[in-house]
Amino acid sequence: MESTDISRKRTVHAVLEQQAEKYGDKTFFHFKDRPYSYNELNNRAARVARGLQAVGINKGDKVGIMLDNCPEFLFSWFGVCKAGGVEVPLNTAHKGDLLEYLLNQSDCRVLIVDNRYTERLYDILANVPGLQAIVVVNGAGKSEGIDGRTVMDWDALIANGGDYRPVDIVWSDPFIVMFTSGTTGPSKGALMPHNYGVYMGEGVCEMTGYTEGDCLYNVLPLFHGNAQLLSTMPALLSGARMVLAEKFSASRFWDDIERHGCTEFNYVGGILPILYKAEPKPADADNPLRIMMGAGAPMDLFEAFEKRFGVTLIEGYGMSEIGTPLMNTVKERKPGTCGRPRADYVVKVVDDDYAEVGPNTPGELLIRPLKPYCMFLEYYKMPGKTVEACADLWFHTGDYLYYDEDGYFHFVDRKKDALRRRGENISSYEVEKAINAHPSVSESAAVAVKSELGEDEVMICLTLKNGKTLQMEDLMAFCEDRMAHFMIPRYVRVMERMPKTPTERVKKNVLREEGVTPDTWDREEAGYKLKR
């Protein structure tokens, strides 16, 4: 049946197979100046699939990937899909309790991990009984500290002919558990169907008009959906090239763009101010970039950035659970807005009583898709959170926006208590959990304060236990052992008592309004350098 054909073609690995058949040995991506063809990516992914099946991965099993940007990440991602597994990308900065939670919550059976991060497993594996096998990249698989698990190196995993066992996967089957920031609780794993991955890539192509002649510069971490679905999938779908960099570097950015002839870059808000701060040069606009796509560009920088660098900025609005329901396009855009609703979504803006409001009136944005399997399936193993997010059969974004007379949407603020710093979504709950573990801390509240680079800086407000004192440097060292570097607060405010509601909930809105007070300690001003 036609619908069955469509459902099987609209899977992440089927797109790769179709494009490999079409483009063959054409270069798909570069990494450290080494080209990899469409065929090579497809063949390496097949070998990963065979290796995963050999260690027991079946349809629906979860496979964690804890790698920085590298070819092995792409091979693993598509290989997991071919094997019928579900990818669980893990931020390489995570450690300790949070890493343990993510592995358990996602039911990871296999973990593909860079050798640099294996030591982080030693203290938590006893509490992660479901993890059966560990594949070590960039180093021989070592079993020290990893008792009772199969441990192998990458070469052993892919030492086969790629003859994996085909698995019947359709567009409604999940391909990824993408963890989103916890707000009033632990991080939630959004379970995404294959069609979501394809649909996200198509949306970016619609925004930008990519062709086979384009080259996308991808520096954001592949363990985020942004780099996978807003850069890699659009490049794959359009038959373009992609340059995969290890990470963003302002000093190398324009040299890489020029050397590879990159025509597109997908940014997060904090990157543009960093690039703009560089000393202006007469030839700044003499570069091959035509489009920079993203969100969160400061409005006062928008026009000046476009003029200086000779590029077109295209912005939209989205989140992990729903994709990109609002977008500007290269043909129709309004600078400073999130764009208009895509034809495949119904959206509305409501007040706190969920009554719809009119133009230029801020309210919460609610979303409904009109096509099947183009948003998340559920929060994995969190049915209550799933029902809460989808009350009245609308997805509640938790964000305040308004639309103008032309139908363009403007972002106002977050209703949720989450933070975003340098492109990283941060759970205030998880920052507070780590801070509260300090023996001198009685209670804490993490809030966002505006950064001079756009987005947020993390501020922690706390109270001390009776008779206790706290040195800020000691708190920073404590944090470094327990959380990712980007989560560690820049600002610390010690208070006698935090503002509370009658039900003893901290009034975070008051703390945000007060912001950085004269008695607040600033890590950067104090000259404290974080270890990475």
Beta strands, then each sheet from edge to edge (+ up, - down):
strand 1: 27-31
strand 2: 34-37
strand 3: 62-66
strand 4: 86-89
strand 5: 108-114
strand 6: 133-137
strand 7: 150-153
strand 8: 174-180
strand 9: 188-193
strand 10: 215-218
strand 11: 241-244
strand 12: 264-266
strand 13: 291-294
strand 14: 312-319
strand 15: 323-327
strand 16: 340-341
strand 17: 345-350
strand 18: 363-369
strand 19: 378-379
strand 20: 395-403
strand 21: 409-414
strand 22: 418-421
strand 23: 424-427
strand 24: 441-450
strand 25: 456-464
strand 26: 491-494
strand 27: 521-522
sheet 1: 2+ 1- 11- 10- 12- 13- 14- 15+ 16-
sheet 2: 4+ 3+ 5+ 6+ 7+
sheet 3: 8+ 9- 19+
sheet 4: 17+ 18- 20+ 21-
sheet 5: 22+ 23-
sheet 6: 24+ 25- 26- 27+
end
